[in-house]
Amino acid sequence: MMEYTKLGHSELTVSRICLGCMGFGDARNGQHSWTIDEEHSKKIIRQALEVGINFFDTAISYQSGTSEQYLGRTLRDFARREKVVVATKFLPRTKEEIADGISGRQHISRMLDKSLSNLGMDYIDLYIYHMWDYQTPLYDILEGLHDAVRSGKVRYAGISNCFAWQLCKANALAEREGFPKFVSVQGHFNLLFREEEREMAPFCREENIAMTPYSALAGGRLSKKPGESSRRLQEDSYARLKYDSTAQQDGEIIRRVAQLAEKRGVSMTEVALAWLLAKTTAPVVGATKLHHIEGAAKAVELFLSPEETAWLEEPYLPHKLVGVMAQNTAESAKSPHVWSTGNQKI
């Protein structure tokens, strides 16, 4: 049976599993060839609702907005708006917007209205800052989110792909200026990539900020026995970027997940998610087949012993940052000016 909890210090009640919608959308309108069409997306979203999932995560960047469109139309058909929690994300300003003098505040307003149009909704429950914008003062971002909440178009703000020090600094500024604080963080965290345990996880526990990690199953690697494959494993180039270079050291962890799953008579998905559920608020779990939903929902009922948890964690070796967070590191090193707005340093 699905369990529910508050999302950090917000008033949002969310299912312990969040359905990630990056796998939904027109593959002709995006960077992922493995996404599924609207008919199949609708079946999966409906199945998620039936097992009690009420928390859905998408982004304006997923398949050029068609993920938002699929999700919005399906929820209108099968759910009452007030019974579901919808999260979507906005991107940094484009080079063209910067050249045209579009402020961060204006940019957020534009992206928000486009997402609301895609979703066919009047408001978004959780509006997420998708990745740190080093070309835009933080004050402008927070002010734009403040406008969004005041207008009634957004209930709460979240953040993704950031470092703990960035989240700390952002919420300190928000508190000082009376802007909405970030109530959740969506970072890269799973049994194969545990770098969030260094700073982010302790900080979030201290501040009651919800962790809703993405890549909960490491792009499917934690749900398949060594040697098994799938279309996504073959075609998801971004997941390969994140995991291929550490495949050898990660392989022992995957083997242990498979062994424990067999011993407990459950799926690998259940074991991997049970581990993550013990450490976070609501993992974001993608699904492109109906049985993916079933495995994710069952994970809520599985509890690992301290000995089982330690055995799964034992082979882990530190991983270097890749993808968005590697870029974040590089940009941080060369962009000390981004905290400025006018004559004020923030």
Summary of the structure (lengths in Angstrom):
residues: 346
radius of gyration: 19.4
end to end distance: 45.4
largest distance: 61.9
contacts: 1201
relative contact order: 0.14
helix: 51%
strand: 15%
